[in-house]
Structure formats: C-alpha cells, structure tokens
Amino acid sequence: MRKRAFTTFSVVAICASILGGVLYSSNRCDWTGFGRCTTIQPIGVLVRPSKTLWDWFALLGVPVAVAATGTLLARAEKLREEKRAERRKQDDRELAQDQQNENALQAYFDRVTDLLTAGKLRHVQGDPKPDSDDENKVRVNLAVRSRTLATLRRLDGARKGQLLQFLSELRMMDPDRPVLYMRGADLRGAQLSGQSLWNNRLWNADLRCADLSSSHLDEADLVEADLRDANLTGASLNCTVLMKANLSGLTIKQLKFAGCMAEQVKFCDAILEDVDFLEWVCGETNRRCDLLLADFSGATMKNVRFTGAYLHEAKFVGARLIKVTFTNCDLTDVDFSPADLTEVEMLHCWGLGNGEQQL
C-alpha cells in the first residue's frame, strides 16, 4: 500500500514538473502553444505554428487519460475481487473448521454415552486385580481420558464449555469418586460463564483466558490450575481449593474467597479491588481462608479485607496496599518489605513482630 502511494505521488510530481516547465518556457517557445501570438502587419493576422504542443495534448491527452483511468479502475476492481475471494476462502475455512469441531464433539458425546449405558465407564476404587472386570474398566477410563484431553485440544471455547458441562452433570470429575482425571486439561478460552463446576476436580488445568464469570466453583479442586487472564467476575468461590494456582496479573473486583484452601497461590502483579479473604461459615462448620506461603508480590490491593485468614510466610513484596485490613489473622513471618503500610489496618492479628499487633 505504501509503495503504491509512493508511485502515484512520483507520477503526479513528474507530470507537475513537466507542466511547470512548459508554462515557464511558454514566453520563449512559441511551439508550445502557450506563447504570444505573432501578428503579421499590416493585415493584422495572428499566426501560430501549424501544430503546437497544446494541439498534441488536445489530440492525444483525452484518449490516454481515458485509457489510464480504465486501467486504474480495472486494477482497483481486480484488487477488490481478490480481497472478496480471500474473505470467502477464509469464511469457508472457518465454516469447515467449525463443522469439524461440532462433529468431534458429537462423536465424543455419543461414545461416552454408549460406554455409560453399557456400564463400562465408572469409578473403580482401589487397585483392581489382574484380568478382572475392574481392571478392564480402568483401561476404559484411561482410554476415555486420553480421548477427552485430545478432543478438548481441538475444540473452540464454546464447545469446551459444553464438553465440561456434560462431564460435570454426569459427575465424572467428582473428587470423591472420579471417573475421569482431568489433570492438565486444555481449557484455554473455555466459555464457562454461569456454569456449575461444584466439587469438580480440575488439577493442573489450563484455564487461561477462560470465562468463569458468575460460575459456581464452590469446593472445586483447582490445584495448580493456571487462571491467568481468566474472567472471575461474580464467580462463587466458597471452599474452593486453589493450592499452587496461578492468578498472576488478574484484575479481580468485588469477589469473595471464603474458606478457600489457597496455600502457595500466586497473585503476583494482580489488581485486587473490593476483595474479601474470609472464613466460611455453614452451620457449625467454620473454615478459615488458608493462604500459607501465598505470593502477593507486586500486587495492587485496594479495599481488600483479610478476616480470620492464615497468612503464615505470605509475601507482599513491593505490593501497593491501599485501605487493606487484616482482622484476626495469623501474620507469622509475613514479608511486607518494602510495601507501604501507612494505609494498612491490623486488628487483633498476631505473629508480626512480638505479640499481638494492632495498627
């Protein structure tokens, strides 16, 4: 595009230079047709050369201009047609890929449904005996797991969400009686908004860029899950297991981590606003938010409240803490260096220095 524009500019500049030269020399060169007329005395007749440059322009300029214009219009139309053809090819490729994804998903649904109907896909407890029915079921489970992970890798975000919902509704990822182990599942960009993943095991799942807004992740097992760039807006996280999960760089607003098991969780360089880390109380059950060795280094935290949280050896290195409150928290060996604590309030906390701290 830039090369074409430069060529056009060059042609225009050359034509302008030629025309300027012609006009400049018109007073000296009568052959151009722009000079003064010669008057023959005494009869007063104006005389020009038989054919001037201007005459040749009049004779040849119009056809040349028409031809050039036609050529340029044809070229422009050709370029537009090539772009339209490329768009059609791209649309056809996307449609074909979409159809392939749909076929793969339906084939997966059909196969898993057949295995469930035949009773060949179920939880097996303990170590099965050789050549037993349980051992055969274990083989089937492993085969289905491999097919599940392979299918997920080729699907788009929306269909990944459909597949995961299918497995969740069949309770095939139940931590207590799992049929399929989804460790390392490729769930990048999965559309899981509003879905219930309650009590599902997704160890080491790749959930980068996944849409988990308004999803139910209560008691979900997300050990070592990668949640970078995921959308957690409005998600429910009661007693969620986030041990060694990676939430670095996330922007999290108005969210509650209630009773979460989040040892060694990473919030590095995250932005947390109006976030609560608090105890989860249900009847007589009281579970605190466990943030042992949690890493908040470089995070920006505004209006964040830690209530009854266990923060032993947590790191806030270089974190920006604005109106952050710690209440009834264990702050043993917490690293706040060199964080600014002027806008931090600590009420009935212990472990930071000698004895109970209250700032």
C-alpha positions as CSV (number, residue, x, y, z in Angstrom):
1,M,0.0,0.0,0.0
2,R,2.8,2.5,0.9
3,K,4.7,1.5,-2.3
4,R,1.6,2.1,-4.4
5,A,1.0,5.5,-2.8
6,F,4.7,6.5,-3.4
7,T,4.5,5.5,-7.1
8,T,1.3,7.6,-7.6
9,F,2.9,10.6,-5.8
10,S,6.0,10.2,-8.0
11,V,3.9,10.2,-11.3
12,V,1.9,13.3,-10.2
13,A,5.1,15.1,-9.2
14,I,6.7,14.3,-12.6
15,C,3.7,15.5,-14.5
16,A,3.5,18.7,-12.4
17,S,7.2,19.3,-13.1
18,I,6.7,18.9,-16.9
19,L,3.7,21.2,-16.9
20,G,5.5,23.8,-14.9
21,G,8.5,23.7,-17.3
22,V,6.2,24.1,-20.2
23,L,4.4,27.1,-18.7
24,Y,7.8,28.6,-17.7
25,S,9.1,28.3,-21.2
26,S,5.9,29.4,-22.9
27,N,7.1,33.0,-23.3
28,R,10.2,31.9,-25.3
29,C,8.9,28.9,-27.2
30,D,6.0,29.6,-29.4
31,W,5.8,25.9,-30.4
32,T,4.3,25.1,-27.0
33,G,1.1,26.9,-27.9
34,F,1.2,28.9,-24.7
35,G,3.4,31.8,-26.0
36,R,2.3,35.1,-27.5
37,C,0.7,35.1,-30.9
38,T,2.7,36.6,-33.8
39,T,0.9,39.4,-35.7
40,I,1.7,39.9,-39.3
41,Q,1.5,43.5,-40.3
42,P,-0.2,45.3,-41.9
43,I,-3.1,42.8,-42.3
44,G,-3.3,42.0,-38.6
45,V,-3.3,38.2,-38.9
46,L,-2.4,36.0,-35.9
47,V,0.0,33.3,-36.8
48,R,0.9,30.1,-34.8
49,P,3.0,27.1,-35.7
50,S,1.0,24.5,-37.7
51,K,0.9,22.1,-34.8
52,T,1.7,23.1,-31.3
53,L,2.3,21.1,-28.1
54,W,-1.1,22.1,-26.8
55,D,-2.6,20.8,-30.0
56,W,-1.0,17.4,-29.5
57,F,-2.2,17.4,-25.9
58,A,-5.7,18.0,-27.1
59,L,-5.4,15.3,-29.7
60,L,-3.8,12.6,-27.6
61,G,-4.5,13.6,-24.0
62,V,-8.1,12.6,-23.8
63,P,-7.6,9.0,-25.1
64,V,-4.6,8.5,-23.0
65,A,-6.4,9.8,-19.9
66,V,-9.4,7.5,-20.7
67,A,-7.1,4.5,-21.2
68,A,-5.2,5.2,-18.0
69,T,-8.4,5.7,-16.0
70,G,-9.8,2.5,-17.3
71,T,-6.6,0.6,-16.4
72,L,-6.6,2.0,-12.9
73,L,-10.3,1.2,-12.4
74,A,-9.8,-2.3,-13.7
75,R,-6.8,-2.8,-11.4
76,A,-8.8,-1.5,-8.4
77,E,-11.7,-3.8,-9.2
78,K,-9.3,-6.7,-9.5
79,L,-7.8,-6.0,-6.1
80,R,-11.3,-5.7,-4.6
81,E,-12.3,-9.0,-6.2
82,E,-9.2,-10.7,-4.8
83,K,-10.0,-9.4,-1.3
84,R,-13.6,-10.7,-1.6
85,A,-12.3,-14.1,-2.8
86,E,-9.9,-14.3,0.1
87,R,-12.6,-13.4,2.5
88,R,-14.8,-16.1,1.0
89,K,-12.0,-18.6,1.4
90,Q,-11.4,-17.6,5.0
91,D,-15.2,-17.9,5.7
92,D,-15.2,-21.4,4.1
93,R,-12.2,-22.5,6.1
94,E,-13.8,-21.2,9.4
95,L,-17.1,-22.9,8.5
96,A,-15.3,-26.2,7.7
97,Q,-13.3,-26.0,11.0
98,D,-16.5,-25.2,12.9
99,Q,-18.2,-28.2,11.4
100,Q,-15.2,-30.4,12.2
101,N,-15.4,-29.2,15.8
102,E,-19.1,-29.9,16.0
103,N,-18.6,-33.4,14.6
104,A,-15.8,-34.2,17.0
105,L,-17.9,-33.0,20.0
106,Q,-21.0,-35.0,18.9
107,A,-18.8,-38.1,18.3
108,Y,-17.4,-37.7,21.8
109,F,-20.9,-37.4,23.3
110,D,-22.1,-40.5,21.5
111,R,-19.1,-42.6,22.5
112,V,-19.2,-41.6,26.2
113,T,-23.0,-42.1,26.3
114,D,-22.6,-45.6,24.8
115,L,-20.0,-46.6,27.4
116,L,-22.1,-45.3,30.3
117,T,-25.1,-47.1,29.0
118,A,-23.1,-50.3,28.8
119,G,-21.8,-49.9,32.3
120,K,-18.2,-49.8,31.1
121,L,-17.4,-46.3,32.4
122,R,-17.5,-46.0,36.1
123,H,-15.4,-45.3,39.2
124,V,-13.1,-48.0,40.3
125,Q,-11.9,-47.9,43.9
126,G,-8.5,-49.3,44.9
127,D,-6.1,-51.4,42.9
128,P,-8.0,-53.8,40.7
129,K,-6.9,-57.4,40.4
130,P,-5.3,-58.5,37.1
131,D,-7.7,-59.5,34.3
132,S,-10.7,-58.6,36.4
133,D,-13.7,-56.6,35.3
134,D,-12.4,-53.6,37.4
135,E,-9.1,-53.7,35.6
136,N,-10.8,-53.6,32.2
137,K,-12.9,-50.7,33.4
138,V,-9.7,-48.9,34.4
139,R,-8.4,-49.3,30.9
140,V,-11.6,-47.9,29.5
141,N,-11.4,-44.9,31.9
142,L,-7.8,-44.2,30.8
143,A,-8.8,-44.5,27.1
144,V,-11.7,-42.1,27.6
145,R,-9.5,-39.7,29.5
146,S,-7.0,-39.6,26.6
147,R,-9.8,-39.1,24.1
148,T,-11.2,-36.3,26.3
149,L,-8.0,-34.4,26.6
150,A,-7.4,-34.8,22.8
151,T,-10.9,-33.6,22.0
152,L,-10.5,-30.6,24.2
153,R,-7.3,-29.5,22.5
154,R,-9.1,-29.2,19.1
155,L,-12.3,-27.5,20.3
156,D,-13.1,-23.8,20.4
157,G,-14.0,-22.1,23.7
158,A,-17.8,-22.5,23.5
159,R,-17.6,-26.2,22.8
160,K,-15.0,-26.7,25.5
161,G,-17.6,-25.3,27.9
162,Q,-20.3,-27.7,26.5
163,L,-18.0,-30.7,27.0
164,L,-17.1,-29.7,30.5
165,Q,-20.7,-29.2,31.4
166,F,-21.5,-32.6,30.0
167,L,-18.9,-34.2,32.3
168,S,-19.9,-32.1,35.3
169,E,-23.6,-33.0,35.0
170,L,-22.6,-36.7,34.9
171,R,-20.4,-36.2,38.0
172,M,-17.5,-37.8,36.2
173,M,-15.0,-35.3,37.8
174,D,-16.2,-35.8,41.4
175,P,-13.1,-35.7,43.7
176,D,-14.5,-38.5,45.9
177,R,-15.4,-40.9,43.1
178,P,-13.8,-39.6,39.9
179,V,-14.3,-41.5,36.7
180,L,-12.1,-39.2,34.6
181,Y,-9.0,-37.5,35.9
182,M,-8.8,-34.1,34.1
183,R,-5.2,-33.3,35.1
184,G,-3.6,-30.9,32.6
185,A,-6.8,-30.4,30.6
186,D,-6.6,-27.7,27.9
187,L,-9.4,-25.3,28.8
188,R,-7.9,-22.2,27.4
189,G,-10.6,-19.7,26.4
190,A,-13.4,-22.1,27.6
191,Q,-16.8,-20.4,27.8
192,L,-17.9,-21.4,31.3
193,S,-19.9,-18.4,32.3
194,G,-22.7,-19.3,34.7
195,Q,-21.8,-23.0,34.7
196,S,-21.7,-25.1,37.9
197,L,-18.4,-26.7,38.5
198,W,-19.2,-27.5,42.1
199,N,-17.0,-30.2,43.6
200,N,-15.2,-30.9,40.3
201,R,-11.6,-31.9,40.1
202,L,-9.5,-29.9,37.6
203,W,-6.0,-30.4,38.7
204,N,-3.3,-28.5,36.7
205,A,-6.0,-27.4,34.3
206,D,-5.0,-24.7,31.8
207,L,-7.8,-22.1,32.3
208,R,-6.0,-19.1,30.8
209,C,-8.4,-16.6,29.2
210,A,-11.4,-18.8,30.3
211,D,-14.7,-17.0,31.0
212,L,-15.6,-18.1,34.5
213,S,-17.9,-15.1,35.2
214,S,-20.8,-15.9,37.5
215,S,-19.7,-19.6,37.6
216,H,-20.2,-21.8,40.7
217,L,-16.7,-23.0,41.7
218,D,-17.7,-23.9,45.3
219,E,-15.5,-26.8,46.6
220,A,-14.0,-27.2,43.1
221,D,-10.5,-28.7,43.2
222,L,-8.2,-26.4,41.1
223,V,-4.8,-27.4,42.4
224,E,-2.1,-25.9,40.3
225,A,-4.6,-24.5,37.8
226,D,-3.4,-21.7,35.5
227,L,-6.0,-18.9,35.8
228,R,-4.1,-16.1,34.2
229,D,-6.2,-13.7,32.2
230,A,-9.3,-15.6,33.2
231,N,-12.6,-13.7,34.0
232,L,-13.8,-14.4,37.5
233,T,-16.3,-11.6,37.8
234,G,-19.2,-12.7,40.0
235,A,-17.8,-16.2,40.5
236,S,-18.7,-18.2,43.7
237,L,-15.5,-19.4,45.4
238,N,-16.7,-20.9,48.7
239,C,-14.2,-23.5,50.0
240,T,-12.5,-23.7,46.6
241,V,-9.1,-25.5,46.5
242,L,-6.6,-23.1,44.9
243,M,-3.4,-24.7,46.2
244,K,-0.5,-23.5,44.0
245,A,-2.9,-22.0,41.5
246,N,-1.6,-19.1,39.3
247,L,-3.8,-16.0,39.3
248,S,-0.9,-13.6,38.5
249,G,-1.8,-10.4,36.6
250,L,-5.6,-10.9,37.1
251,T,-7.9,-7.9,37.7
252,I,-10.3,-9.1,40.4
253,K,-13.1,-6.9,41.7
254,Q,-15.9,-7.5,44.2
255,L,-15.1,-11.1,44.9
256,K,-15.1,-13.3,48.0
257,F,-12.6,-16.0,48.6
258,A,-14.5,-17.7,51.5
259,G,-12.8,-20.6,53.3
260,C,-10.5,-21.3,50.3
261,M,-7.5,-23.6,50.6
262,A,-5.0,-21.5,48.8
263,E,-1.6,-22.5,50.0
264,Q,1.2,-21.1,47.7
265,V,-1.4,-19.4,45.5
266,K,0.1,-16.7,43.2
267,F,-1.4,-13.2,43.0
268,C,1.8,-11.6,41.6
269,D,1.1,-8.2,39.9
270,A,-2.6,-8.8,40.2
271,I,-5.1,-5.9,40.8
272,L,-7.5,-6.6,43.7
273,E,-10.3,-4.2,44.5
274,D,-13.1,-4.8,47.0
275,V,-12.0,-8.3,47.6
276,D,-12.5,-10.4,50.7
277,F,-10.5,-13.3,52.1
278,L,-12.6,-14.6,54.9
279,E,-13.8,-17.5,56.9
280,W,-16.6,-19.7,55.5
281,V,-19.3,-20.5,58.0
282,C,-22.0,-23.0,57.3
283,G,-24.0,-24.2,60.3
284,E,-21.4,-25.5,62.8
285,T,-18.7,-25.7,60.2
286,N,-16.2,-22.9,60.2
287,R,-13.3,-22.9,57.7
288,R,-10.8,-20.2,57.5
289,C,-9.1,-19.0,54.3
290,D,-5.7,-20.7,54.2
291,L,-3.1,-18.5,52.4
292,L,0.1,-20.2,53.7
293,L,3.0,-19.0,51.5
294,A,0.7,-17.1,49.3
295,D,2.5,-14.7,47.0
296,F,1.0,-11.2,46.5
297,S,4.3,-9.6,45.3
298,G,3.8,-6.5,43.1
299,A,0.0,-6.7,43.5
300,T,-2.1,-3.5,43.8
301,M,-4.7,-4.0,46.5
302,K,-7.4,-1.5,47.3
303,N,-10.2,-2.0,49.8
304,V,-9.1,-5.6,50.4
305,R,-10.1,-7.3,53.7
306,F,-8.5,-10.3,55.3
307,T,-10.7,-11.8,58.0
308,G,-9.5,-14.8,60.1
309,A,-7.0,-15.7,57.3
310,Y,-3.9,-17.8,57.8
311,L,-1.1,-15.9,56.1
312,H,1.9,-17.7,57.5
313,E,5.0,-16.7,55.4
314,A,2.9,-15.0,52.8
315,K,4.7,-12.4,50.6
316,F,3.6,-8.9,49.9
317,V,7.0,-7.8,48.5
318,G,6.6,-4.5,46.6
319,A,2.8,-4.7,46.9
320,R,0.7,-1.5,46.9
321,L,-1.7,-1.7,49.8
322,I,-4.5,0.9,49.9
323,K,-7.0,0.6,52.6
324,V,-6.2,-3.0,53.3
325,T,-7.5,-4.5,56.6
326,F,-6.2,-7.6,58.5
327,T,-8.6,-8.8,61.2
328,N,-7.9,-11.8,63.4
329,C,-5.2,-13.0,61.0
330,D,-2.1,-15.1,61.6
331,L,0.7,-12.9,60.1
332,T,3.7,-15.0,61.3
333,D,6.8,-14.3,59.2
334,V,4.8,-12.4,56.6
335,D,7.1,-10.4,54.3
336,F,5.8,-6.8,53.8
337,S,9.2,-5.4,52.5
338,P,9.3,-2.8,51.1
339,A,5.5,-2.4,51.0
340,D,4.0,0.8,52.3
341,L,1.8,0.1,55.4
342,T,0.6,3.6,56.1
343,E,-2.9,2.7,54.8
344,V,-3.0,-0.8,56.3
345,E,-5.0,-1.6,59.4
346,M,-4.3,-4.6,61.5
347,L,-6.8,-5.6,64.2
348,H,-6.2,-8.4,66.7
349,C,-3.6,-10.1,64.5
350,W,-0.6,-12.0,65.7
351,G,2.8,-13.2,64.5
352,L,4.0,-9.9,63.1
353,G,6.9,-9.0,65.4
354,N,6.3,-9.6,69.1
355,G,2.9,-10.3,70.4
356,E,-0.4,-9.2,69.0
357,Q,-0.3,-6.3,66.6
358,Q,-2.9,-3.6,66.1
359,L,-2.2,-0.6,63.8
